[in-house]
Amino acid sequence: MQLVKPTPAEAEAGLRAMAMVARAPGEIAPPARALIAAAQKVLLGTAYEVDRLDGIAPADVARALARPQIRRQLVEGMIVVSMSAGEPPAAQSELVERFAEALGVETPALRALRRLTSREMLLYKLCIMRNGHMPDMVRDQYARQGLVGVAKALLGVKGLAEEPELAARYHALERLPEDRLGKHLWRHYHDNGFKFPGEKGGFPEAGVYHDVSHVLAGYDTTPEGETLVGGFIAGYRQRRADHGFFTALFVISIFSTGIDVTPIGVGAREGVVGNVAEQFLDAIERGAEVPVDLSDGWDCWPYLELPLEEARARLGVRSKQGGHAWD
C-alpha cells in the first residue's frame, strides 16, 4: 500500500463519505473515530469535526475524486473503518458498495466485506487468505525447495516434521555480536518463546520476512504490534496485485474485527487498530518507503550479519513517527 495525499476538495468529499460509512451502524465506534482522526492528522491535513460533517451522494463523491488511486484509497479506507470494531452490519457493507460503484472501484476486498456481513464465514476467510500473502508464501517456499519443501513446511507448522540443519542455522545466530540484525532476530524468537524455522511447530522459512520485519520496524508481538507490522508489510507489498491491502485486512480481521483467519489460531480481538490508529498509518508509510518487497523471495541472510542500524539504513527503514525510539 502507498498512501496518497488528497487535495483539499478531495479530502472534504472523502471525509463526508467516510463519516456516513462510520455512522452506518447507528453511531461511530471509537476505533472508527480514531482512524478518521488519524487520517486527518497524518494524511489529509484537516481538522473537521466528524459528527458535524454532512452526508454526500455517491455521485458527488465521484465528481470530486477524479484520480483512480484516490478513489481506490477511499474505498479501502471505508472497508478498514467498517471492520475496525467487530463484525459490521449489512447496511454498512451496502453503503460502501454504493460508493465503490459510483467511484468505479472493483476489488476482491468488497466481496470479502460482503461475505462477512452475510455471515458466510468460510467464504470470507478463504477470500482473505486467497488474496493476501499466504499464497505468495507457499509459492516462495516452492521456489526454494520444490513440492517436498512445501510439504515439509506445512507439516512443520503442524509439529509433524522438522529440519534440524535449518533450525541449527537459525540457532547459530545467537553467537553473533549483540548489535547484529541476526542476534536481534534470534532474541525475537527466543524471548517470545517462538519455535525456530526448521523446528517442529516452526514457521516456514519463506515466512521469516514477517519476523525480520518485526525487528527492522521495531514493533513487538502484542496485538497492537502485530497490527502495526501488518501495516508495515502491507506498505512494502504495494507492487502486488492487491497493492498489499489484503495484508492489512489480515491483521485488521484478527485484531479488530475479531475473526481469526489464520490456519493455526492466534486468538482474535476487537478494536485494536483504534488504539494505534495514527501509528498504523505511519507503519504503512514506513513500509512503502522500503524499496524492496521483503516477502518476494528476499534473501535475509546477507543482512543478518550486519549491525541492525546499518541493515535499517540499507533497506530504507526510517524511525517511527514522531522520532520515537525503535524498541
C-alpha positions as CSV (number, residue, x, y, z in Angstrom):
1,M,0.0,0.0,0.0
2,Q,1.1,3.5,-0.7
3,L,-0.9,6.4,0.9
4,V,-1.6,9.3,-1.4
5,K,-2.4,12.8,0.0
6,P,-5.7,14.1,-1.4
7,T,-6.3,17.7,-2.4
8,P,-8.4,19.8,0.0
9,A,-11.5,19.3,-2.2
10,E,-10.9,15.5,-2.4
11,A,-10.3,15.4,1.4
12,E,-13.6,17.1,2.2
13,A,-15.7,14.9,-0.1
14,G,-13.9,11.8,1.1
15,L,-14.4,12.6,4.7
16,R,-18.1,13.3,4.3
17,A,-18.4,9.9,2.6
18,M,-16.3,8.2,5.3
19,A,-18.3,9.8,8.1
20,M,-21.5,8.3,6.5
21,V,-19.9,4.8,6.5
22,A,-18.7,5.2,10.0
23,R,-22.2,6.2,11.2
24,A,-24.0,3.4,9.3
25,P,-24.2,1.1,12.4
26,G,-26.1,3.9,14.2
27,E,-23.2,5.6,15.9
28,I,-19.5,6.0,15.3
29,A,-17.5,3.3,17.1
30,P,-14.4,4.5,18.9
31,P,-11.9,2.6,16.7
32,A,-13.6,4.1,13.5
33,R,-13.5,7.6,15.1
34,A,-9.8,7.1,15.9
35,L,-9.0,6.0,12.3
36,I,-10.7,9.0,10.8
37,A,-8.9,11.4,13.3
38,A,-5.6,9.7,12.4
39,A,-6.3,10.1,8.7
40,Q,-7.0,13.8,9.1
41,K,-3.7,14.3,11.0
42,V,-1.4,12.0,9.1
43,L,-2.7,12.1,5.6
44,L,-5.3,14.9,5.0
45,G,-4.0,17.9,7.0
46,T,-7.6,18.7,8.0
47,A,-9.4,19.1,11.3
48,Y,-13.1,18.6,10.6
49,E,-15.4,17.6,13.5
50,V,-16.6,14.2,12.1
51,D,-20.0,14.5,13.8
52,R,-20.7,17.8,12.0
53,L,-19.9,16.5,8.5
54,D,-22.9,16.5,6.2
55,G,-23.7,13.4,4.1
56,I,-22.8,13.3,0.5
57,A,-24.3,11.4,-2.5
58,P,-22.0,8.8,-4.2
59,A,-22.3,10.6,-7.5
60,D,-21.0,13.8,-5.8
61,V,-18.0,12.0,-4.4
62,A,-17.2,10.6,-7.8
63,R,-17.3,14.1,-9.3
64,A,-14.9,15.4,-6.6
65,L,-12.5,12.4,-6.8
66,A,-11.1,12.0,-10.3
67,R,-7.8,10.3,-9.6
68,P,-8.2,6.4,-9.6
69,Q,-5.6,6.0,-6.8
70,I,-7.5,8.3,-4.5
71,R,-10.8,6.6,-5.4
72,R,-9.3,3.2,-4.5
73,Q,-7.8,4.5,-1.3
74,L,-11.1,5.9,-0.2
75,V,-12.9,2.6,-0.7
76,E,-10.1,0.7,1.1
77,G,-10.4,3.2,3.9
78,M,-14.1,2.6,4.1
79,I,-13.5,-1.1,4.3
80,V,-11.0,-0.8,7.1
81,V,-13.3,1.6,9.1
82,S,-16.1,-0.9,8.6
83,M,-14.0,-3.8,10.0
84,S,-12.4,-1.8,12.8
85,A,-14.7,-2.5,15.7
86,G,-16.1,-6.0,15.4
87,E,-18.3,-7.5,12.7
88,P,-20.0,-4.7,10.7
89,P,-23.8,-4.7,9.9
90,A,-25.0,-5.3,6.3
91,A,-26.1,-1.7,6.0
92,Q,-22.5,-0.6,6.3
93,S,-21.3,-3.0,3.6
94,E,-24.1,-2.0,1.3
95,L,-23.2,1.7,1.7
96,V,-19.6,1.0,1.0
97,E,-20.6,-0.8,-2.2
98,R,-22.7,2.1,-3.3
99,F,-19.8,4.4,-3.0
100,A,-17.5,1.9,-4.7
101,E,-19.9,1.5,-7.6
102,A,-20.1,5.3,-8.1
103,L,-16.3,5.6,-8.0
104,G,-15.8,2.7,-10.4
105,V,-13.7,0.7,-7.9
106,E,-13.8,-3.0,-8.0
107,T,-11.7,-5.1,-5.6
108,P,-12.0,-8.6,-4.0
109,A,-12.0,-6.8,-0.7
110,L,-15.5,-5.7,-1.3
111,R,-16.5,-9.4,-1.8
112,A,-14.8,-10.2,1.5
113,L,-16.8,-7.5,3.3
114,R,-20.0,-8.7,1.7
115,R,-19.2,-12.3,2.8
116,L,-18.5,-11.1,6.3
117,T,-21.8,-9.1,6.7
118,S,-23.7,-12.1,5.2
119,R,-22.1,-14.4,7.8
120,E,-20.6,-16.6,5.1
121,M,-17.6,-17.1,7.3
122,L,-15.8,-19.9,5.5
123,L,-16.0,-17.9,2.2
124,Y,-14.9,-14.8,4.0
125,K,-11.8,-16.5,5.4
126,L,-11.0,-18.1,2.1
127,C,-11.2,-14.7,0.4
128,I,-8.8,-13.1,2.9
129,M,-6.4,-16.0,2.7
130,R,-6.5,-16.4,-1.1
131,N,-5.9,-12.7,-1.9
132,G,-3.2,-12.0,0.7
133,H,0.3,-13.0,1.5
134,M,-0.3,-16.7,2.2
135,P,-0.4,-18.0,-1.4
136,D,2.8,-15.9,-2.1
137,M,4.5,-17.6,0.9
138,V,3.6,-21.0,-0.5
139,R,4.9,-20.1,-3.9
140,D,8.1,-18.8,-2.4
141,Q,8.6,-22.0,-0.4
142,Y,8.1,-24.0,-3.6
143,A,10.7,-21.9,-5.4
144,R,13.1,-22.5,-2.6
145,Q,12.7,-26.3,-2.1
146,G,10.1,-27.6,-4.5
147,L,6.9,-29.5,-3.6
148,V,8.8,-31.5,-1.0
149,G,9.8,-28.3,0.7
150,V,6.2,-27.1,0.8
151,A,5.1,-30.3,2.3
152,K,7.8,-30.2,4.9
153,A,7.0,-26.6,5.8
154,L,3.3,-27.4,6.2
155,L,4.0,-30.4,8.3
156,G,6.5,-28.5,10.3
157,V,3.9,-25.8,11.3
158,K,1.6,-28.7,12.5
159,G,4.5,-30.1,14.5
160,L,4.8,-33.2,12.4
161,A,8.1,-32.7,10.7
162,E,11.5,-30.9,11.4
163,E,14.6,-29.9,9.6
164,P,17.5,-30.0,12.1
165,E,20.0,-28.4,9.8
166,L,17.8,-25.4,9.1
167,A,17.0,-25.0,12.8
168,A,20.7,-25.1,13.6
169,R,21.4,-22.3,11.2
170,Y,18.9,-20.1,13.0
171,H,20.1,-21.1,16.5
172,A,23.7,-20.2,15.4
173,L,22.5,-16.5,15.2
174,E,22.9,-16.5,19.0
175,R,26.6,-16.3,18.5
176,L,26.5,-13.0,16.6
177,P,27.5,-9.8,18.3
178,E,24.7,-8.1,20.2
179,D,24.2,-5.3,17.7
180,R,23.6,-7.5,14.7
181,L,20.3,-7.9,13.0
182,G,20.6,-11.7,13.3
183,K,21.2,-11.5,17.0
184,H,18.1,-9.4,17.4
185,L,16.1,-11.9,15.3
186,W,17.4,-14.7,17.5
187,R,16.2,-12.8,20.6
188,H,12.8,-12.2,18.9
189,Y,12.3,-15.9,18.6
190,H,13.9,-16.8,22.0
191,D,12.3,-14.1,24.1
192,N,8.8,-14.7,22.7
193,G,9.0,-18.5,23.0
194,F,8.6,-19.0,19.3
195,K,9.8,-22.1,17.5
196,F,12.7,-21.5,15.1
197,P,12.3,-22.3,11.4
198,G,13.1,-26.0,11.0
199,E,11.8,-27.0,14.4
200,K,8.6,-28.8,15.0
201,G,5.9,-26.1,15.1
202,G,8.2,-23.5,13.5
203,F,7.1,-21.2,10.7
204,P,8.3,-21.9,7.1
205,E,11.4,-20.2,6.1
206,A,9.5,-18.4,3.4
207,G,7.7,-16.5,6.1
208,V,10.7,-15.4,8.1
209,Y,10.4,-11.9,6.5
210,H,7.5,-11.4,8.9
211,D,9.7,-11.8,11.9
212,V,12.6,-9.9,10.3
213,S,10.0,-7.1,9.7
214,H,9.2,-7.0,13.4
215,V,12.9,-6.4,14.2
216,L,13.5,-3.9,11.4
217,A,10.4,-1.9,12.2
218,G,10.7,-2.1,15.9
219,Y,7.2,-3.5,16.6
220,D,6.5,-6.0,19.4
221,T,4.3,-9.1,19.2
222,T,1.3,-7.7,21.2
223,P,-2.0,-7.4,19.2
224,E,-1.0,-3.7,18.7
225,G,2.4,-4.7,17.5
226,E,1.1,-7.3,15.1
227,T,-1.4,-4.8,13.7
228,L,1.5,-2.4,13.1
229,V,3.8,-4.9,11.5
230,G,0.9,-5.9,9.2
231,G,0.6,-2.3,8.1
232,F,4.4,-2.1,7.6
233,I,4.4,-5.3,5.4
234,A,1.3,-4.0,3.5
235,G,3.4,-0.9,2.7
236,Y,6.3,-2.8,1.0
237,R,3.9,-5.2,-0.7
238,Q,2.5,-2.2,-2.7
239,R,3.6,-3.7,-6.1
240,R,1.4,-6.8,-5.6
241,A,-1.9,-7.2,-7.4
242,D,-3.8,-6.2,-4.3
243,H,-1.3,-3.3,-3.6
244,G,-0.7,-5.0,-0.2
245,F,-4.2,-4.2,1.0
246,F,-5.1,-7.8,2.0
247,T,-2.1,-8.0,4.2
248,A,-3.6,-5.0,6.2
249,L,-7.0,-6.7,6.2
250,F,-5.5,-9.9,7.5
251,V,-4.4,-8.2,10.8
252,I,-7.5,-6.0,10.9
253,S,-9.7,-9.1,10.7
254,I,-7.8,-10.8,13.5
255,F,-7.2,-8.0,15.9
256,S,-10.0,-5.5,15.2
257,T,-12.9,-7.4,13.6
258,G,-12.4,-10.3,15.9
259,I,-12.2,-13.0,13.4
260,D,-9.1,-15.3,13.3
261,V,-8.4,-16.1,9.7
262,T,-5.1,-18.0,10.4
263,P,-4.9,-21.8,10.0
264,I,-3.2,-22.1,13.4
265,G,-5.4,-19.9,15.6
266,V,-3.6,-16.9,17.2
267,G,-6.5,-15.6,19.2
268,A,-8.8,-12.8,17.9
269,R,-9.5,-9.4,19.4
270,E,-11.8,-6.5,18.6
271,G,-11.0,-2.8,18.0
272,V,-7.2,-2.9,18.5
273,V,-6.5,-0.7,15.5
274,G,-8.2,2.1,17.3
275,N,-5.5,2.0,19.9
276,V,-2.8,2.6,17.3
277,A,-4.6,4.3,14.5
278,E,-2.0,7.0,13.9
279,Q,0.9,4.6,14.2
280,F,-0.9,2.2,11.8
281,L,-0.9,4.8,9.0
282,D,2.7,5.6,9.8
283,A,3.6,1.9,9.6
284,I,2.1,1.7,6.1
285,E,4.1,4.8,5.1
286,R,7.3,3.4,6.6
287,G,6.8,0.1,4.7
288,A,6.0,1.9,1.5
289,E,9.4,3.6,1.7
290,V,11.3,0.3,1.7
291,P,12.4,-0.2,-2.0
292,V,12.3,-4.0,-2.0
293,D,9.4,-6.4,-1.3
294,L,10.8,-8.4,1.6
295,S,8.1,-11.0,1.0
296,D,9.1,-11.7,-2.6
297,G,11.9,-14.2,-2.4
298,W,14.1,-11.8,-0.5
299,D,17.2,-13.4,1.0
300,C,17.6,-12.1,4.5
301,W,20.9,-13.8,5.3
302,P,23.3,-11.2,3.8
303,Y,21.6,-8.7,6.1
304,L,21.6,-10.8,9.3
305,E,25.3,-10.3,9.9
306,L,25.0,-6.5,9.6
307,P,24.5,-4.2,12.6
308,L,20.8,-3.6,12.9
309,E,21.1,0.1,12.3
310,E,23.1,-0.5,9.1
311,A,20.5,-3.0,7.9
312,R,17.8,-0.5,8.5
313,A,19.7,2.2,6.6
314,R,20.3,-0.1,3.6
315,L,16.7,-1.0,3.4
316,G,15.3,2.5,4.0
317,V,13.5,1.7,7.2
318,R,13.2,5.1,8.9
319,S,12.5,5.7,12.6
320,K,8.9,5.6,13.9
321,Q,6.5,8.6,13.7
322,G,7.5,11.5,15.9
323,G,11.1,10.2,16.3
324,H,10.2,7.6,18.9
325,A,12.8,5.1,19.9
326,W,12.9,1.9,17.9
327,D,12.1,-0.5,20.7
